[in-house]
């Protein structure tokens, strides 16, 4: 299951002029649905596409039929229909030809349905687990961690109005990375927060002058973990602006948390 920046993503491919799901693709999507049982879903988006052949009207209808076919599979496999918020046919995808002999391959990749699963971001108070210090034997990730747990990285503090850490937090982040590498079965979302804005707005990152400080803080941690060897497929990042203040002071609202979205079975 691919964890993309905009949610879990799965692609189903179709034969020419067909909206019946091929057997191999049906098996793949059933495996995908099975994996989703470990994810608390906020919404499901389904988008159908066609290649460049056929009239606009024909392709619009066919792309919608493909999207509807995927929705039917979800419904028959005990996925709540209320979670499916979009089932849209998007018509044809224009060719982007690199070489003439790529034509059939490109068209084959354009006959598809894209499924995007957005996991639920809980508003519950985070579990306060103190991140590792160099001489601390306590573990950040407990043995009983489960999907939906939110881990507040308590000693990971950011400089006011910036997306980089206070100097004393750098060693903390290093130890967090080491533990996440060991626990390679855990998939998660890095959630960035800010303090001191009105109406749950994001704050301005003084380094870039963009109003995306909560996103920038989450991405700062994401980029560091990637450099340290944590697989991109295990994580994504989001900015939650000032939606969830802790009520413990501005210093603690300039924070990031880890939301556990999936725990893979170990071999």
N, C-alpha and C positions, 0 to 999 in steps of 0.2 A: 504494500500500500504506500503510495507516494505521498509524502507530506510536503505539499507545496506552500509557497508564501500565502496563497489565498485559500488554504484548506487542503483536505485530503482529496486527491484527484485520481480518477480512473477514466480510461478511454476505451470505448467499444467500437470495433471496426465492422463495416458492412460490405456485402457484395454489391456489384453494380446494379442499380435500379431496384434494390431490395430493402425492405425494412424488417424482415424476419431476422432475428439474431442468429448468426451461425453457431453451430454447436460448440466449437472451440471457444468462441467469445462468451457464450452462455456459461460455460464452465468457469471462465475467468471471473465473470461478474458475480457468480455465486460464491466463489472464494472471497471476493472483495466484500460482499455483504456479510459473510461469516466473520471477517476481521472487524467489521464495524460494530459487532456486538460488544466490543470492549470500549467503544467510544460513545460518550453522551452527546447526541447530535442536536445542534440548534436548528439547522436547516439543510435541505438537499436541493441542489440546482442541477437541472438536466437540460443540455443544449444539443440539438441535432444539427448536422451539417451534411452537405452534398458536395460532389466535385463540380467542375465548371460546365459539364455537359447538361443539356436539357434546358427548357425554357425557365424563366424566373418563377412562373406560377407552379410548374411541375416540381421544381426543386424546393420551393417553399412547402408544398404539401408533403413531399417525400421526407424532408428533414423533420417536419412535425410528426410524421408517422414513426420515424426512428426514435424520436424522443419519447413518444407515447409507449412504444414497445419496451423501452427500458423502464419507464415508470411502472408498467404492468408487472415486470419481473420483481421490482422492489415490493410492490403491493402483495404479490403472491408469496413473498418470503418474509412476511410479518414485520415489514418496515411501516411505521405509522405514516399514513398519507398526509397527515397534518404537518409533517416535517418537510414534505416536498413542496417547496414554495415556488419553484419555476420549472415548467416543462415547455420549452420553447424551441420551435424550428427556426433556425437562422438562415436557411437557404444555402446557396452555394458559397464555397471558398474559392477565390480567384487563384489561378495558378501562379506559382513563383518558380519559373523554370531555371534550373541551373545548367542542365545539359538536356538535349533532346531525348536521350535514352532514359532520363529520369521521369518522363511524362507519366507513364503508367504507375510508377511507384508513388509519385506525388498525389495522383488522383486517388490511389488506394488509401493513402493516409488522410485524405480530405473527406472520405465517406465514413463518417464517424458520429458518435455521440460522446460528449464530454460530461462527466459527472463530477460535481464539486460538493464535498461534504464539509460543512462548517461546524466544528465542535463547539459545544456550549461553553462559554466563559462564565464561570460561576461568580456570584457576587459575595459569596460567603467570606467570613473573616479568615484570613490565611493562617495556616499552622505556623507558629513561630519556632523555627528550628535554627539555632545559631550556626552559621557557617563555620567550617573548620578553621581553627587557628593553627599555626605551625606545631604547637605542642599540645594540641587538643585531641584526645582519643575518641571523642564523640563523633558519630557519623552524621553527615548531612542527610543521606538517604537511608531511611530505616528499613529493616527487613520486611515490615508489613505495609510498605508504601503501596498505594492502589490508585487506579485511574480516578481522576477527579481531585486528588490531593493537590493542594496549593502550598508550595514551600516558599516562605518569605526568607530571602537571603539577608538576614538581619544586619550583618556587619559589612554589607556592600553598599557604600554610601557615595553619592555623586556630588561633585562640586556644584555650587549654586549657579543655575542658569547655563550649565554646560552638560554635555553627554559623556564626559570622562570622569573617572573615579578619583576620589581623594587618595593621596599616596598610601595611607594606611590600609586601604582596601585592596590594593593590588595583590598582596600575598594571599588574602582571603580568596580572591578570584582564582588564583593559581590552584589552590586546594580544591575549590569547587570543580574546576576542569578535571583534575585528577580523579575525583570520585565519579564524575559523570562518564569518564572513559571506562572505568571499571564496571559501572552499571550500564553496559551497552544495550540492555534490553528495554530501557526506559526511553519513551518518546515524549516530547514535552513542548510547550509553548513558553517562550520567554516574554513576560508581560512587563512593559515599562510604565512608570507612573511619574507624575509631577506634583508639585505643591503650588498653592498660592495663586491660582487662577480663578476667574469667575465663570459660573455656569458650566462647569465641567470642561472648560476649554483646554486645549493643549497650550504649552508655554513655548516661548521663542528660544531656540538654541542660539546663543550669542556667537558661537563660532561660525555658523552658516547663515544666521539671520532668518531661518525658516521656523514657522510655527509647527514644529513636529518634534519637540524635545522628548516626549515620552517614547516615540518610535525610535528616535536616535539613541536613546539610552538602551533600549532593548536590543537594537542592532549592534551597538558597541559590545555588548556581552556576547551576542551571537557570533560576531566576527572573531572575537577572541577565542571562543570555544572551537570554532572551525580551525583556527591557526594551531590550536593545541591538539587537534586530532579527533574532535567529536564530529561524527558524520552529519552532514547537512540533512540527510534523509530522516534523521531522528528529531529534528527541531524546526520551529518557525518562530517568528517574533511578531509582536503586535504592540501598539501604543494605546494605552487606556486613558490617556489624558489625566484629568483629575476627577474621574468618576468614582473612585473608591478610596477616599482619604481614611487613614487609620485612626485619626483622632488622638494621635500621640505627639503631635508637633510636626513642623515643617520638615525637619531633618529626616524623619522616618517616612514621610510621603515621597521624598526623592529616592525612589527605590525600584528594584525589579523583583519579580517573583517567578517561580517556575510552576506551571500548571501541568500535571502529568496527564497525558491524553491517551497513552497506550503502553502496555507492558507486553513485550513479545515473549513467546515461549522459548526457553533456552533448550538447545539441543542436548 
